[in-house]
Amino acid sequence: MNKIDKKAIEHLNQSLEINSEYLPSLFLLTEFYIDNGQYELAELNLEKIETIDSKHAKLWFLKSKTAFKKEDYIEAKRFIDLCLAKKFYTEEILHLALSLASIQNNNKDKVMILENWILHHDVDYDKYLELAKSLDQPNQYDKALYYFQLARDLQPNEVNVLVAFARFHLFAKKECTDGSVESKADYTKSKDLLFAVLAIKQDMDDALFLLGEVYFREKNFIKAREYFTACYDRNFNKCSFLLKLAEIAGHLSQTKIQEKILVEATLDPKIEGKALTELFKLKSKGEKREKVLLIGYKALVSLRRTIRVLQKNLKYQIAANNFVESKRITKEISTTYEEVSEVYFQCSRIVKSKRSITLCIDRSIAFNPQNVKANFRKGILLNNESTKCIAYFKTCIENEWNHWEARWHYLKLTEKEMTREEVISHLQTILECNPDHNEARIYLNKLVFSNPD
């Protein structure tokens, strides 16, 4: 605490000796305590203020600020929500509410806070930009586009505006009236904005990265590699593009480069699991079995660790009533489960004993019950237990219509329970997917040209 703060606290305490319930002094003294990390003293003051005026907006704000400083964000949100519910929209309240919403990745709250900030205060382009970025959701496409354009009109040469607008055009989606979502990505507009950025600031890392992303999505891998490599040389946010560089190397049949990039990617905790998974797939094509299985094991350990971290975060976001972020995390957990399932399935193709194969397949299905390849392999493994096979082959064809092998096995196991028309339909589908399936063709001809009576 500096000398000025100490002097101010001394004068405030003197004023409170004269009038112990003088709120302006109590509030100011509390803020000094909060800013200097003296939270116990701040909370004692807040208890006193509450006995004087329990509904004062400043009381709720300072309770929120104290909890925020102590990193108790759920408690901080509870008190800031009381301020907002009573329509207290001072800049200090909105600033704290926005900081809290940003930490909790709560876009819904950010939108509400920014809209009220714009409505009740004079703002610069930055608030319009932040609102536009927060509105970047399928059902708010038109509104987001409006605010991005407004921010750009106010600051046409501000590179942060141009980059954010370019990112919007790269990923934009719009919800249609029937509830479906269509892509509104405009790669041309995105590139035009990014080239405008580079004309102002030729070494801006975000612009270089986004240009790599645009070209990657356009499958122009040579240009994508050029911009990602520029980011790599500048050591800029490698975790955002290393896996893409590895994928590009794969498309260009540069196996050694692909392996080198993946090995480097395994050193970054943010992408370690995905990098190990891709390295496992790559090495399984020719490396010794023991070495490949070791990589697969490391991939499983990393991916399962990722799931635990995501589940912990999900629990927190649900407690904070942040349903948008909860939905995003749930989707990420589901994707990671699918990746774990795929690694287990790939392991089943490498291990030798039937017991090990069965174990890997069972775990693959446990993490992703819809994994088509794992279900098909399980059905084949159970080829002498027809009643158990049926469910696995049925799962295959429900999730992959053109899986003619699973459909053929399913047909052979259940044809006695099917009508003639159902059998014909299955056979026709099999032949659509595999016209060279002679056994199915012979069977179909036999049914078509036989007398149904």
C-alpha positions in Angstrom: 0.0 0.0 0.0 1.5 3.4 -1.0 1.7 6.5 1.2 -1.2 8.2 -0.5 -3.5 5.2 0.1 -2.5 5.1 3.7 -3.2 8.8 4.2 -6.5 8.4 2.5 -7.5 5.5 4.7 -6.4 7.5 7.8 -8.7 10.4 6.8 -11.6 8.1 6.0 -11.3 6.4 9.4 -11.3 9.9 11.0 -14.5 10.8 9.2 -16.1 7.5 10.4 -15.2 8.4 14.0 -17.4 11.4 13.6 -20.2 9.5 11.8 -19.8 5.7 11.8 -22.6 5.3 9.3 -21.5 7.7 6.7 -21.9 5.6 3.6 -19.6 7.5 1.1 -16.7 7.0 3.5 -17.5 3.4 4.1 -17.8 2.7 0.4 -14.5 4.5 -0.4 -12.7 2.8 2.5 -14.0 -0.6 1.3 -12.7 0.0 -2.2 -9.3 0.8 -0.8 -9.3 -2.5 1.1 -10.4 -4.4 -2.0 -7.8 -2.8 -4.3 -5.0 -3.6 -1.7 -6.1 -7.2 -1.2 -7.3 -6.7 2.4 -10.5 -8.7 1.8 -11.3 -9.5 5.4 -11.4 -5.8 6.3 -13.4 -5.1 3.1 -16.0 -7.8 4.1 -16.3 -6.4 7.6 -17.1 -3.0 6.1 -19.6 -4.6 3.7 -21.4 -6.3 6.6 -21.6 -2.9 8.4 -23.0 -1.2 5.2 -25.6 -4.0 4.8 -27.0 -3.1 8.2 -27.4 0.5 7.1 -28.7 0.0 3.6 -29.0 -3.7 2.4 -30.4 -2.7 -1.0 -27.8 -0.2 -2.1 -26.4 -1.0 -5.6 -22.9 0.0 -4.5 -23.1 -2.7 -1.8 -23.9 -5.4 -4.3 -21.2 -4.1 -6.7 -18.5 -4.2 -4.0 -19.6 -7.6 -2.8 -19.2 -8.8 -6.4 -15.9 -7.0 -6.8 -14.6 -8.7 -3.6 -15.6 -12.1 -4.8 -14.2 -11.4 -8.3 -10.8 -10.4 -6.8 -10.9 -13.6 -4.7 -11.6 -15.6 -7.9 -15.0 -16.8 -6.6 -16.7 -16.1 -9.9 -20.0 -17.8 -9.1 -20.5 -15.6 -6.1 -19.3 -12.5 -8.0 -21.9 -13.3 -10.7 -24.7 -13.6 -8.1 -24.1 -10.1 -6.8 -23.5 -8.4 -10.1 -26.7 -10.0 -11.4 -28.6 -8.3 -8.6 -27.3 -5.0 -9.8 -28.3 -5.7 -13.4 -31.7 -7.0 -12.4 -32.4 -3.6 -10.7 -31.2 -1.9 -13.9 -28.1 -0.3 -12.3 -26.0 0.3 -15.4 -23.1 2.5 -14.2 -19.9 2.0 -16.2 -18.1 0.4 -13.2 -20.9 -2.2 -12.8 -20.9 -2.9 -16.5 -17.1 -3.1 -16.7 -17.0 -5.7 -13.8 -20.0 -7.6 -15.3 -18.2 -7.7 -18.7 -15.0 -8.9 -17.2 -16.8 -11.7 -15.4 -18.7 -12.7 -18.5 -15.5 -12.9 -20.5 -13.8 -15.1 -17.9 -16.8 -17.4 -17.9 -17.1 -17.4 -21.7 -20.7 -16.4 -21.3 -21.6 -14.8 -24.6 -25.3 -14.4 -23.7 -24.3 -12.2 -20.7 -21.8 -10.3 -22.8 -24.4 -9.4 -25.3 -26.8 -8.1 -22.7 -24.1 -6.1 -20.9 -22.7 -4.5 -24.1 -26.2 -3.7 -25.4 -26.9 -1.8 -22.2 -23.5 -0.2 -22.3 -24.2 1.2 -25.8 -27.7 2.2 -24.8 -26.8 4.1 -21.6 -23.3 5.5 -22.3 -21.3 7.1 -25.1 -19.0 4.5 -26.6 -16.3 4.2 -29.2 -15.9 1.5 -31.9 -14.4 -1.0 -29.5 -17.8 -1.7 -27.8 -19.5 -2.2 -31.1 -16.7 -4.6 -32.1 -16.9 -6.6 -28.9 -20.7 -6.8 -29.3 -20.3 -8.0 -32.9 -17.9 -10.7 -31.8 -20.2 -11.8 -29.0 -23.1 -12.0 -31.4 -21.2 -14.4 -33.7 -23.8 -17.1 -33.4 -26.0 -18.7 -36.1 -29.2 -17.1 -34.9 -27.7 -13.7 -34.7 -25.8 -13.5 -38.0 -27.5 -10.4 -39.4 -27.1 -8.5 -36.1 -23.5 -9.4 -35.8 -22.9 -8.4 -39.4 -24.5 -5.0 -38.7 -22.3 -4.2 -35.7 -19.1 -5.4 -37.5 -19.9 -3.0 -40.3 -20.6 -0.2 -37.8 -17.3 -0.8 -36.1 -15.5 -0.7 -39.4 -17.3 2.5 -40.5 -16.2 4.2 -37.3 -12.6 2.9 -37.7 -12.0 1.8 -41.3 -8.2 1.3 -40.9 -8.2 -0.2 -37.4 -6.4 -3.6 -37.9 -8.2 -5.3 -35.0 -11.5 -4.5 -36.5 -10.5 -5.8 -39.9 -9.1 -9.0 -38.5 -12.2 -9.7 -36.4 -14.4 -8.9 -39.4 -12.3 -11.3 -41.5 -12.6 -14.0 -38.9 -16.4 -13.5 -38.9 -16.6 -14.0 -42.7 -14.5 -17.1 -42.4 -16.6 -18.9 -39.8 -20.1 -17.3 -40.2 -23.2 -19.3 -40.0 -26.9 -18.3 -40.2 -30.0 -20.0 -38.8 -32.7 -20.3 -41.4 -36.4 -19.9 -40.7 -36.9 -23.7 -40.6 -34.3 -24.1 -37.9 -31.5 -25.4 -40.1 -28.1 -23.7 -40.1 -26.4 -22.7 -43.3 -22.8 -21.6 -43.8 -22.4 -17.9 -44.6 -18.6 -18.2 -45.0 -17.3 -15.8 -47.6 -13.6 -16.6 -48.2 -13.2 -13.8 -50.8 -14.4 -11.1 -48.3 -12.2 -12.6 -45.6 -9.1 -12.5 -47.8 -9.8 -9.0 -49.0 -10.0 -7.8 -45.3 -6.8 -9.7 -44.4 -4.9 -8.3 -47.3 -6.1 -4.8 -46.3 -4.6 -5.5 -42.8 -1.3 -6.6 -44.2 -1.2 -3.5 -46.3 -1.3 -1.5 -43.1 0.7 -3.8 -40.9 2.5 -6.4 -43.0 3.7 -8.6 -40.2 0.5 -8.9 -38.2 0.4 -12.5 -36.9 -3.3 -12.8 -36.6 -3.8 -11.8 -40.2 -1.1 -14.3 -41.4 -2.7 -17.1 -39.5 -6.2 -16.4 -40.7 -5.0 -16.3 -44.3 -3.5 -19.7 -43.8 -6.8 -20.8 -42.4 -8.8 -19.5 -45.4 -6.5 -21.2 -47.9 -6.6 -24.4 -45.8 -10.4 -24.4 -46.0 -10.2 -23.7 -49.8 -7.8 -26.8 -50.0 -5.1 -24.6 -51.4 -2.5 -26.4 -49.4 0.5 -24.8 -50.9 -0.7 -21.2 -50.0 -2.0 -22.4 -46.6 1.5 -23.9 -45.8 3.1 -20.6 -46.9 1.2 -18.5 -44.3 1.2 -21.2 -41.5 5.0 -21.5 -42.0 5.3 -17.7 -41.7 3.5 -18.0 -38.3 5.7 -20.9 -37.4 8.9 -18.9 -38.1 7.5 -16.1 -35.9 6.7 -18.6 -33.1 3.1 -17.4 -33.1 0.4 -19.5 -31.4 1.7 -22.8 -32.9 -1.0 -24.9 -31.3 -3.6 -23.3 -33.6 -2.0 -24.6 -36.8 0.6 -27.3 -36.2 -1.9 -30.1 -36.7 -3.0 -28.4 -40.0 0.6 -28.2 -41.1 0.9 -31.9 -40.4 -2.3 -32.6 -42.4 -0.9 -30.5 -45.3 2.3 -32.5 -45.3 0.1 -35.7 -45.5 -1.8 -34.3 -48.5 1.5 -33.6 -50.1 2.9 -37.1 -49.3 5.6 -35.6 -47.2 5.6 -38.3 -44.5 8.8 -37.4 -42.8 7.8 -33.8 -42.5 4.4 -34.8 -41.2 5.9 -37.0 -38.6 8.3 -34.3 -37.5 5.5 -31.8 -37.1 3.4 -34.2 -35.1 6.2 -35.0 -32.8 6.6 -31.3 -32.1 2.8 -31.0 -31.6 2.9 -33.6 -28.9 5.0 -31.3 -26.7 2.1 -28.8 -26.5 -0.4 -29.8 -23.7 -3.3 -28.1 -25.6 -3.0 -30.5 -28.6 -1.0 -33.3 -27.2 -3.8 -35.9 -27.3 -4.8 -35.1 -30.9 -1.2 -35.0 -32.0 -0.5 -38.4 -30.5 -3.6 -39.8 -32.1 -2.5 -38.6 -35.5 1.0 -39.8 -34.9 -0.4 -43.2 -33.9 -2.4 -43.4 -37.1 0.7 -42.5 -39.2 3.1 -44.8 -37.5 0.7 -47.8 -37.5 1.3 -48.0 -41.3 4.8 -49.3 -41.0 6.4 -49.0 -37.5 7.1 -52.0 -35.2 4.0 -53.1 -33.3 5.4 -52.4 -29.8 6.4 -48.8 -30.7 3.0 -48.1 -32.3 1.1 -49.5 -29.3 3.2 -47.3 -27.0 2.2 -44.2 -28.9 -1.4 -45.4 -28.9 -1.3 -45.9 -25.1 0.1 -42.3 -24.7 -2.6 -41.0 -26.9 -5.3 -42.7 -24.7 -3.8 -41.3 -21.5 -3.7 -37.8 -22.9 -7.2 -37.9 -24.4 -8.7 -39.3 -21.2 -6.9 -36.6 -19.2 -8.5 -34.0 -21.5 -11.9 -35.5 -20.9 -11.4 -35.2 -17.1 -10.4 -31.5 -17.5 -13.4 -30.8 -19.7 -15.8 -32.5 -17.4 -14.5 -30.4 -14.4 -15.0 -27.3 -16.5 -18.5 -28.4 -17.6 -19.5 -28.9 -14.0 -18.3 -25.3 -13.2 -20.2 -23.8 -16.2 -23.4 -25.6 -15.3 -23.1 -24.3 -11.8 -22.7 -20.8 -13.3 -25.8 -21.3 -15.5 -23.6 -20.7 -18.5 -25.5 -22.9 -20.9 -23.9 -21.8 -24.1 -20.4 -22.6 -22.9 -21.7 -25.8 -21.3 -23.1 -26.9 -24.7 -19.8 -26.2 -26.4 -17.8 -28.2 -23.8 -20.3 -31.0 -24.0 -19.7 -31.2 -27.7 -16.0 -31.1 -27.2 -16.2 -34.0 -24.7 -18.3 -36.0 -27.2 -15.7 -35.4 -29.9 -12.9 -36.5 -27.6 -14.8 -39.7 -26.7 -15.0 -40.4 -30.4 -11.2 -39.9 -30.7 -10.6 -42.3 -27.8 -12.9 -44.8 -29.4 -11.0 -44.6 -32.7 -7.6 -45.1 -31.0 -8.9 -48.2 -29.3 -10.3 -49.5 -32.6 -6.9 -48.9 -34.3 -5.2 -50.8 -31.4 -7.5 -53.7 -32.1 -6.0 -54.0 -35.5 -2.5 -54.2 -34.1 -2.7 -56.4 -31.1 -2.5 -60.2 -31.8 -4.5 -62.2 -29.2 -8.2 -62.5 -29.6 -8.6 -61.5 -25.9 -6.7 -58.2 -26.6 -8.6 -57.6 -29.8 -12.0 -58.1 -28.0 -10.9 -55.9 -25.1 -9.9 -53.0 -27.5 -13.1 -53.4 -29.5 -15.3 -53.4 -26.4 -13.6 -50.2 -25.1 -14.0 -48.6 -28.5 -17.7 -49.2 -28.4 -17.9 -48.1 -24.8 -16.6 -44.7 -25.7 -18.6 -44.4 -28.9 -21.5 -46.8 -29.2 -22.0 -45.6 -32.8 -18.5 -46.4 -34.0 -19.3 -48.2 -37.2 -15.9 -49.9 -37.7 -15.9 -51.2 -34.1 -19.4 -52.5 -34.3 -18.8 -54.3 -37.5 -15.6 -55.9 -36.1 -17.5 -56.9 -32.9 -20.2 -58.5 -35.1 -17.6 -60.5 -37.0 -15.9 -61.6 -33.7 -19.3 -62.9 -32.6 -20.0 -64.8 -35.8 -21.2 -67.9 -34.0 -23.6 -66.0 -31.7 -26.1 -64.7 -34.2 -28.5 -63.1 -31.8 -25.7 -60.9 -30.4 -24.3 -60.1 -33.9 -27.6 -58.7 -35.1 -27.5 -55.6 -32.8 -23.9 -54.7 -33.9 -24.6 -55.0 -37.6 -27.8 -53.1 -37.2 -25.9 -50.2 -35.5 -23.5 -50.2 -38.5 -26.2 -49.7 -41.1 -28.1 -47.2 -39.0 -25.0 -45.0 -38.9 -23.6 -45.7 -42.3 -26.2 -46.5 -44.9 -23.7 -47.6 -47.5 -22.0 -50.2 -45.3 -22.9 -53.1 -47.6 -20.9 -55.7 -45.7 -22.8 -55.1 -42.4 -26.1 -55.0 -44.3 -25.3 -58.4 -45.9 -24.5 -60.0 -42.6 -27.6 -58.5 -41.0 -29.7 -59.8 -43.9 -28.4 -63.3 -43.6 -29.0 -63.4 -39.9 -32.6 -61.9 -40.0 -34.0 -62.9 -43.4 -36.4 -65.4 -41.9 -38.1 -62.6 -39.9 -38.3 -60.3 -42.9 -40.9 -59.9 -45.5 -40.0 -60.6 -49.2 -40.1 -56.9 -49.9 -37.7 -56.1 -47.0 -35.2 -58.7 -48.2 -35.4 -57.2 -51.8 -34.9 -53.7 -50.4 -31.8 -54.7 -48.5 -30.4 -56.6 -51.5 -31.0 -53.6 -53.8 -29.2 -51.3 -51.4 -26.2 -53.7 -51.2 -25.9 -53.8 -55.0 -26.2 -50.0 -55.1 -23.2 -49.8 -52.9 -21.3 -52.8 -54.3 -22.5 -53.7 -57.9 -20.0 -56.6 -57.9 -21.6 -58.5 -55.1 -22.6 -61.6 -57.1 -24.2 -63.6 -54.3 -26.5 -60.7 -53.6 -27.3 -60.3 -57.3 -28.2 -64.0 -57.6 -30.3 -63.9 -54.5 -32.2 -60.8 -55.8 -32.8 -62.3 -59.2 -34.2 -65.4 -57.5 -36.6 -63.4 -55.5 -37.7 -61.0 -58.3 -38.4 -63.7 -60.8 -39.9 -66.2 -58.4 -43.7 -66.3 -57.7 -44.4 -64.5 -54.5 -47.4 -66.8 -54.0 
